[in-house]
Amino acid sequence: METEYDWEKTVRRLEQLLRLKSFPIAFKMAENRESLETTPFLRRPEKRLTLCQMLNLVRNFDWTVGADLKDFMFPSCPSILGLQEVPETHRDGTFRSIVWVATKADGRRFEQSIPRLAPGKYEAVLMAPLVYNPFEPDIVLIYCNPAQIMLLVNSLQFTDYQVMEFSCVGESSCSDAIVRCYHTEKPCVGIPCYGERRYGHAQDDELVMALPANMVAKALSGMEALYRRGVRYPISFAGAEADPLEQFPLPYKSLDTMMAKVRGDGRHLLLGVTGGIGSGKTSVANLLREKGAPIIDFDILAREVVEPGTRGFDDIVGYFGSQVLDKDGTLDRKKLSKIVFGDMEKRKKLEGFTHPAIYEAFFREVELIAGEDPEAVIQVVIPLLVELNLQYLFDRLLVVHVPEETQVRRLAERDGITMEEAATILKSQLPIDEKLKFADFVVDNSDSMEKTREQVEDLWPAIEGCKIEN
């Protein structure tokens, strides 16, 4: 069956980032039972089962499963899914009072509290490992431990933040996740109930998140962004009795001090300038400088803080060894880049040596420029501004962009490498579409320099106007 969205790449990346133990489930309510005949590789239960058993066959047995009313053991599951009406023995509270509550009155309240799909609309249910693109799912079910669920929540909240509220009816937890997700069209977290643990083999450490299929890409995008900021699974322990200060990111430790250093008296404007590699950030920055905006270039600062005789130089050589030195005794930045490229731990170590010194040099430059011109528009050129999560330091962001093929060509020409090597380097960076989401101002640098100059001329009054807003 052809699907509009290729789920394999998304699912494999989710599995990698979350280290999932079982398959994310594609879940679909079918209006016609004929769907059971047209879905590839679908298996019908040989015996009458519960919904939680069917879910287990999908996520742990790697099966595609479909069922209609006659495949369910008793009315509880299909009445929740809208495949049949709620029996009278359930509505009057008898069924729940046998085990789960004290009285029939409690049982009636229990049944009335259970979210259900309306009967009459659906005739069957389809479930399959999402990775196989089995059909267009309505929702996706992901079984996780609490840490993984929390990371999913954080990922979904990364953009367009909303508080997430979850509920628990008790037994029949499928209604809390699956049906509420249908009703609200929002992510829902459920605690697997007794039945799902006994018959569906949900483990003691497992929760389940149901989310609309069209939100899975949002979850992955947020998770990728958090990963770049150091928020990952598994979550390492800092130690209950250890001093955690050194383990916090630099801004956490000194945010007020940092903001005071960059803001000064608040009359100047800090404009962060960034973009994809080979996009022409320097050219745009030079045009802005012609308009009166002095430049602070993080690439230049990064070179200055690792010159021979600096602490940064000594720390880097002490850790990486003399292999990173050029013949003249200076750092060979290309060798160092090759070592840390693709190695997250070594890159983090390098950033630990250089970033504090770069920040301090940046603060000094801002203070110097603002001292000479208190109302300056100070542009700060940072290639990895978004990747390093430095947006909070700036009043506005300007993103320079060009088509991907232009980036690859420019990078290959600039560094004397092949187009394939340039494309690999480009893939390691945040896609430009993601950076554009943070932009207050955008410059398309894919045409002539004259066209770029015209855009800068048009933007300049708006950029200067931001000083008044501040």
C-alpha positions as CSV (number, residue, x, y, z in Angstrom):
1,M,0.0,0.0,0.0
2,E,1.4,3.4,-1.0
3,T,1.7,6.0,1.7
4,E,2.2,9.7,1.3
5,Y,4.9,9.9,3.9
6,D,8.0,7.7,4.0
7,W,8.1,6.7,7.7
8,E,11.3,4.6,7.7
9,K,13.8,7.4,8.0
10,T,11.9,9.2,10.7
11,V,11.3,6.0,12.7
12,R,14.9,4.8,12.5
13,R,16.1,8.2,13.8
14,L,13.6,8.1,16.6
15,E,14.7,4.6,17.5
16,Q,18.3,5.8,17.5
17,L,17.7,8.9,19.7
18,L,15.4,7.3,22.1
19,R,16.9,3.7,22.1
20,L,13.4,2.3,21.9
21,K,12.9,-1.4,22.8
22,S,9.8,-2.0,20.6
23,F,8.4,-0.8,17.3
24,P,6.4,2.5,17.2
25,I,2.9,1.4,16.2
26,A,0.9,2.8,13.3
27,F,-2.7,2.8,14.4
28,K,-5.8,3.4,12.2
29,M,-9.5,3.0,12.6
30,A,-11.0,1.8,9.3
31,E,-14.5,2.8,8.2
32,N,-14.8,-0.4,6.1
33,R,-13.7,-3.8,7.0
34,E,-12.6,-4.3,3.5
35,S,-9.4,-2.6,4.6
36,L,-8.5,-5.9,6.3
37,E,-8.3,-7.5,2.9
38,T,-6.2,-4.8,1.2
39,T,-3.5,-4.1,3.8
40,P,-0.3,-6.0,2.9
41,F,0.9,-8.8,5.2
42,L,-2.0,-8.3,7.6
43,R,-2.8,-11.1,10.1
44,R,-6.2,-11.7,11.6
45,P,-6.2,-13.1,15.1
46,E,-6.7,-16.9,15.1
47,K,-8.5,-16.6,18.5
48,R,-10.5,-13.8,20.0
49,L,-8.1,-11.4,21.7
50,T,-8.0,-8.2,23.7
51,L,-6.8,-5.0,22.2
52,C,-3.7,-5.0,24.4
53,Q,-2.7,-8.4,23.1
54,M,-3.0,-7.2,19.5
55,L,-0.8,-4.2,20.3
56,N,1.8,-6.5,21.8
57,L,1.8,-8.6,18.7
58,V,2.6,-5.5,16.7
59,R,5.3,-3.9,18.8
60,N,7.2,-7.0,19.9
61,F,6.3,-9.7,17.3
62,D,6.7,-7.4,14.3
63,W,3.3,-8.2,13.0
64,T,0.7,-6.2,11.1
65,V,-2.6,-7.0,12.8
66,G,-6.2,-6.2,11.8
67,A,-9.5,-6.9,13.6
68,D,-13.2,-6.3,13.5
69,L,-15.8,-6.9,16.1
70,K,-15.8,-10.7,16.0
71,D,-12.0,-10.8,16.7
72,F,-12.4,-9.3,20.2
73,M,-12.9,-11.4,23.3
74,F,-15.5,-9.3,25.0
75,P,-17.2,-6.0,24.6
76,S,-14.9,-3.7,26.6
77,C,-12.3,-3.2,23.9
78,P,-14.6,-2.8,20.8
79,S,-17.0,-0.6,22.7
80,I,-14.1,1.8,23.5
81,L,-13.1,1.8,19.9
82,G,-16.6,2.5,18.6
83,L,-17.0,-0.9,17.0
84,Q,-20.1,-1.6,19.0
85,E,-22.5,0.0,21.5
86,V,-21.7,-0.2,25.2
87,P,-23.6,-3.2,26.7
88,E,-26.2,-2.5,29.3
89,T,-24.2,-4.6,31.8
90,H,-21.5,-2.0,31.5
91,R,-23.7,1.1,31.4
92,D,-25.4,0.2,34.6
93,G,-22.1,-0.4,36.5
94,T,-22.4,-4.1,36.9
95,F,-19.3,-5.0,35.0
96,R,-16.9,-2.6,36.7
97,S,-18.3,-3.5,40.2
98,I,-17.3,-7.1,39.9
99,V,-13.6,-6.3,40.3
100,W,-12.6,-2.6,40.0
101,V,-14.9,-0.6,42.2
102,A,-17.0,-1.1,45.3
103,T,-20.6,-0.4,44.0
104,K,-22.6,-0.3,40.8
105,A,-22.9,3.4,41.3
106,D,-19.1,3.7,41.2
107,G,-19.2,1.4,38.2
108,R,-21.6,3.7,36.3
109,R,-19.4,6.7,37.0
110,F,-16.4,4.7,35.9
111,E,-18.0,3.8,32.5
112,Q,-19.2,7.4,32.0
113,S,-15.7,8.6,32.5
114,I,-14.1,6.4,29.8
115,P,-13.5,8.2,26.5
116,R,-14.9,6.3,23.6
117,L,-15.1,6.6,19.9
118,A,-18.6,7.0,18.7
119,P,-20.2,3.8,17.4
120,G,-21.3,3.4,13.8
121,K,-18.4,5.2,12.1
122,Y,-15.8,2.4,12.1
123,E,-15.9,-1.3,11.2
124,A,-12.3,-2.4,11.9
125,V,-8.9,-1.5,13.4
126,L,-5.5,-1.7,11.8
127,M,-2.1,-1.8,13.6
128,A,1.4,-2.3,12.3
129,P,5.1,-1.3,12.9
130,L,5.2,2.2,11.6
131,V,8.6,1.7,10.0
132,Y,7.1,-0.4,7.2
133,N,4.9,2.3,5.9
134,P,1.9,-0.1,6.1
135,F,-0.9,2.5,5.6
136,E,-1.7,6.1,6.4
137,P,-1.9,6.0,10.2
138,D,-4.3,8.2,12.2
139,I,-2.1,8.1,15.3
140,V,1.2,6.6,16.4
141,L,1.8,4.8,19.7
142,I,5.2,4.8,21.3
143,Y,6.0,2.7,24.4
144,C,8.7,4.2,26.5
145,N,10.1,4.4,30.0
146,P,9.4,7.7,31.9
147,A,12.7,9.3,30.9
148,Q,12.0,8.6,27.2
149,I,8.4,9.9,27.5
150,M,9.7,13.1,29.2
151,L,12.1,13.6,26.3
152,L,9.3,13.2,23.8
153,V,7.2,15.8,25.7
154,N,10.2,18.2,25.8
155,S,10.6,17.6,22.0
156,L,7.0,18.4,21.2
157,Q,7.1,21.5,23.4
158,F,10.3,22.8,21.7
159,T,8.4,24.9,19.3
160,D,4.8,26.3,19.8
161,Y,5.1,25.5,23.5
162,Q,1.9,24.2,25.2
163,V,1.3,22.7,28.6
164,M,0.5,19.0,28.2
165,E,-2.3,17.6,30.4
166,F,-2.8,13.8,30.8
167,S,-5.5,11.7,32.5
168,C,-6.0,8.3,34.0
169,V,-9.4,6.5,34.1
170,G,-7.7,3.5,35.7
171,E,-8.4,0.1,34.0
172,S,-9.0,0.4,30.2
173,S,-6.0,2.7,29.8
174,C,-6.2,2.4,26.0
175,S,-9.0,5.0,26.2
176,D,-6.6,7.5,27.9
177,A,-4.0,7.2,25.2
178,I,-5.7,6.1,22.0
179,V,-9.2,7.6,22.2
180,R,-8.2,10.8,23.9
181,C,-5.7,11.4,21.1
182,Y,-8.5,10.9,18.5
183,H,-10.8,13.3,20.4
184,T,-8.2,16.0,21.2
185,E,-5.9,15.6,18.3
186,K,-3.1,16.2,20.8
187,P,-0.4,13.9,22.3
188,C,-1.7,11.8,25.1
189,V,0.3,9.9,27.7
190,G,-1.2,6.8,29.3
191,I,-0.2,4.5,32.2
192,P,-0.6,0.9,30.9
193,C,-3.3,-0.7,33.0
194,Y,-3.5,-4.0,34.7
195,G,-4.9,-5.7,31.6
196,E,-2.2,-4.3,29.3
197,R,0.5,-5.4,31.7
198,R,-1.0,-8.9,32.2
199,Y,-2.2,-9.6,28.6
200,G,-0.3,-7.1,26.6
201,H,3.1,-7.6,28.4
202,A,3.7,-3.9,29.0
203,Q,6.7,-3.8,31.3
204,D,6.8,-2.2,34.8
205,D,8.8,0.8,33.5
206,E,6.7,1.5,30.4
207,L,4.3,4.3,29.6
208,V,2.7,4.9,26.3
209,M,2.4,8.1,24.2
210,A,-0.2,8.4,21.5
211,L,0.3,11.3,19.1
212,P,-1.4,12.3,15.9
213,A,0.6,11.0,13.0
214,N,1.2,14.5,11.7
215,M,3.0,15.4,14.9
216,V,5.7,12.7,14.7
217,A,8.0,14.9,12.5
218,K,7.6,17.7,15.0
219,A,8.6,15.4,17.8
220,L,11.7,14.3,15.9
221,S,12.7,17.9,14.9
222,G,12.5,19.0,18.6
223,M,14.4,16.0,19.7
224,E,17.2,16.7,17.2
225,A,17.4,20.3,18.5
226,L,17.5,19.1,22.1
227,Y,20.2,16.6,21.2
228,R,22.4,19.4,19.8
229,R,21.9,21.3,23.1
230,G,23.1,18.3,25.1
231,V,19.7,16.9,26.2
232,R,19.8,13.2,25.3
233,Y,18.8,9.8,26.2
234,P,20.0,8.0,28.3
235,I,20.2,10.8,30.8
236,S,23.5,10.6,32.7
237,F,23.6,11.0,36.5
238,A,25.3,14.0,38.0
239,G,25.5,12.4,41.4
240,A,23.4,13.2,44.5
241,E,26.3,14.5,46.6
242,A,28.4,16.0,43.8
243,D,28.7,19.7,43.1
244,P,26.6,20.0,39.9
245,L,27.8,23.5,39.0
246,E,30.5,22.4,36.5
247,Q,28.0,20.1,34.8
248,F,25.6,22.9,33.9
249,P,25.9,24.7,30.6
250,L,27.7,28.1,30.9
251,P,24.6,30.2,30.6
252,Y,22.9,28.4,33.5
253,K,25.8,29.3,35.7
254,S,26.1,32.9,34.9
255,L,23.1,34.0,32.8
256,D,22.4,37.3,34.7
257,T,26.0,38.2,34.4
258,M,26.2,37.4,30.7
259,M,23.1,39.3,29.9
260,A,24.3,42.3,31.8
261,K,27.6,42.3,29.8
262,V,25.9,42.2,26.4
263,R,23.0,44.5,27.3
264,G,24.9,47.3,29.0
265,D,22.5,50.3,29.2
266,G,20.2,48.8,26.7
267,R,20.5,51.4,24.0
268,H,22.6,49.5,21.4
269,L,21.2,46.6,19.3
270,L,22.8,43.2,19.1
271,L,22.1,41.7,15.7
272,G,23.1,38.0,15.4
273,V,24.1,37.2,11.8
274,T,24.1,33.5,10.8
275,G,23.3,31.2,7.9
276,G,24.4,28.0,6.2
277,I,28.0,27.3,5.3
278,G,28.9,28.9,2.0
279,S,25.8,31.2,2.2
280,G,27.8,34.5,2.1
281,K,27.4,35.7,5.6
282,T,30.6,37.7,5.4
283,S,29.5,39.5,2.3
284,V,26.2,40.5,3.9
285,A,28.0,41.6,7.1
286,N,30.3,43.8,5.0
287,L,27.3,45.5,3.4
288,L,25.8,46.0,6.9
289,R,29.1,47.5,8.0
290,E,28.8,50.0,5.2
291,K,25.5,51.1,6.7
292,G,27.3,51.7,10.0
293,A,27.0,48.4,11.9
294,P,30.4,47.3,13.3
295,I,31.2,43.6,13.1
296,I,32.2,41.1,15.8
297,D,33.2,37.9,14.0
298,F,33.2,34.7,16.2
299,D,35.4,32.9,13.7
300,I,38.1,35.6,14.3
301,L,37.6,35.4,18.1
302,A,37.8,31.6,17.9
303,R,41.2,31.9,16.2
304,E,42.5,34.5,18.7
305,V,41.7,32.5,21.8
306,V,43.8,29.5,20.7
307,E,46.9,31.3,19.5
308,P,50.2,30.0,21.0
309,G,50.6,31.2,24.5
310,T,46.9,31.2,25.3
311,R,45.3,28.9,27.8
312,G,43.0,27.6,25.1
313,F,46.1,26.5,23.0
314,D,47.7,24.8,26.0
315,D,44.5,22.9,26.9
316,I,43.9,21.7,23.3
317,V,47.4,20.5,22.8
318,G,47.4,18.9,26.3
319,Y,44.3,16.9,25.4
320,F,44.7,16.2,21.7
321,G,48.4,16.0,21.5
322,S,51.0,17.4,19.1
323,Q,49.1,15.8,16.1
324,V,47.0,18.9,16.0
325,L,49.9,21.3,15.4
326,D,51.2,22.6,12.1
327,K,54.9,22.8,11.3
328,D,55.1,26.4,12.6
329,G,53.8,25.4,16.0
330,T,50.3,26.8,15.6
331,L,47.1,24.8,15.6
332,D,46.2,23.0,12.4
333,R,42.5,23.8,12.4
334,K,41.7,21.3,9.6
335,K,43.4,18.4,11.4
336,L,41.5,19.4,14.6
337,S,38.2,19.6,12.7
338,K,38.7,16.1,11.2
339,I,39.3,14.7,14.7
340,V,36.2,16.2,16.3
341,F,33.9,15.8,13.2
342,G,31.4,13.1,14.0
343,D,32.7,12.6,17.5
344,M,30.4,14.3,19.9
345,E,32.5,13.7,23.0
346,K,35.7,15.1,21.5
347,R,33.8,18.1,20.1
348,K,32.3,18.8,23.5
349,K,35.8,18.7,25.0
350,L,37.1,21.1,22.4
351,E,34.1,23.5,23.0
352,G,34.9,23.3,26.8
353,F,38.4,24.6,26.1
354,T,37.4,27.4,23.7
355,H,33.8,28.6,24.4
356,P,34.4,30.4,27.8
357,A,37.3,32.4,26.3
358,I,35.3,33.2,23.2
359,Y,32.4,34.5,25.3
360,E,34.7,36.7,27.3
361,A,36.3,38.1,24.2
362,F,32.9,38.8,22.8
363,F,31.8,40.6,25.9
364,R,34.9,42.8,25.8
365,E,34.2,43.7,22.1
366,V,30.6,44.6,22.9
367,E,31.6,46.8,25.8
368,L,34.3,48.5,23.7
369,I,31.9,49.2,20.7
370,A,29.0,50.3,22.9
371,G,31.3,52.6,24.9
372,E,32.3,54.4,21.7
373,D,28.7,54.4,20.2
374,P,26.0,53.7,22.8
375,E,23.3,53.4,20.1
376,A,25.2,51.2,17.7
377,V,23.8,48.3,15.8
378,I,26.4,45.7,16.6
379,Q,26.3,42.7,14.3
380,V,27.8,39.5,15.5
381,V,28.6,36.9,12.8
382,I,28.3,33.4,14.2
383,P,28.1,30.5,11.6
384,L,26.7,28.0,14.2
385,L,24.6,30.5,16.2
386,V,21.5,28.4,16.2
387,E,23.3,25.1,16.6
388,L,25.0,26.5,19.7
389,N,21.8,27.9,21.1
390,L,23.0,31.4,21.4
391,Q,19.8,33.1,20.3
392,Y,19.1,34.4,23.8
393,L,22.1,36.7,23.6
394,F,20.7,38.8,20.7
395,D,17.9,41.3,20.2
396,R,17.3,40.1,16.6
397,L,18.6,37.5,14.2
398,L,19.4,37.8,10.5
399,V,19.7,34.6,8.5
400,V,21.6,34.5,5.2
401,H,20.6,31.7,2.9
402,V,21.2,30.2,-0.6
403,P,20.0,27.0,-2.2
404,E,21.7,23.8,-1.0
405,E,23.4,23.1,-4.4
406,T,25.0,26.6,-4.2
407,Q,26.3,25.9,-0.7
408,V,27.9,22.7,-1.8
409,R,29.5,24.3,-4.8
410,R,30.9,27.3,-2.8
411,L,32.2,25.1,0.0
412,A,34.0,22.7,-2.5
413,E,35.6,25.7,-4.3
414,R,36.5,27.5,-1.0
415,D,38.1,24.5,0.7
416,G,39.5,22.6,-2.4
417,I,37.4,19.5,-1.7
418,T,35.1,17.3,-3.8
419,M,31.4,18.0,-4.2
420,E,30.7,14.8,-2.3
421,E,32.9,15.8,0.6
422,A,31.2,19.2,0.7
423,A,27.8,17.6,0.7
424,T,28.7,15.4,3.7
425,I,29.9,18.4,5.7
426,L,26.7,20.3,4.8
427,K,24.6,17.4,6.1
428,S,26.3,17.6,9.5
429,Q,24.9,21.1,10.0
430,L,21.4,22.2,10.8
431,P,19.2,22.5,7.7
432,I,18.7,26.1,6.6
433,D,14.9,25.7,6.9
434,E,15.4,25.1,10.6
435,K,17.5,28.2,11.0
436,L,15.0,30.3,9.1
437,K,12.4,29.6,11.8
438,F,14.5,31.7,14.2
439,A,15.0,34.6,11.8
440,D,13.7,38.2,12.3
441,F,15.4,39.2,9.0
442,V,16.2,37.1,6.0
443,V,18.6,37.8,3.1
444,D,18.5,35.6,0.0
445,N,22.1,35.7,-1.3
446,S,21.6,33.4,-4.2
447,D,21.5,36.1,-6.9
448,S,23.9,38.9,-7.8
449,M,25.7,41.0,-5.2
450,E,23.6,43.9,-6.4
451,K,20.4,42.1,-5.5
452,T,21.8,41.3,-2.1
453,R,22.8,45.0,-1.6
454,E,19.2,46.0,-2.4
455,Q,17.8,43.6,0.2
456,V,20.2,45.0,2.8
457,E,19.2,48.6,1.9
458,D,15.5,47.6,2.3
459,L,16.1,45.9,5.7
460,W,18.3,48.5,7.3
461,P,15.5,50.9,8.4
462,A,13.7,48.0,10.0
463,I,16.9,46.9,11.8
464,E,17.6,50.4,13.1
465,G,13.9,50.7,14.2
466,C,14.4,47.7,16.5
467,K,16.5,50.0,18.8
468,I,13.4,52.0,19.5
469,E,11.4,48.9,20.3
470,N,14.1,47.8,22.8
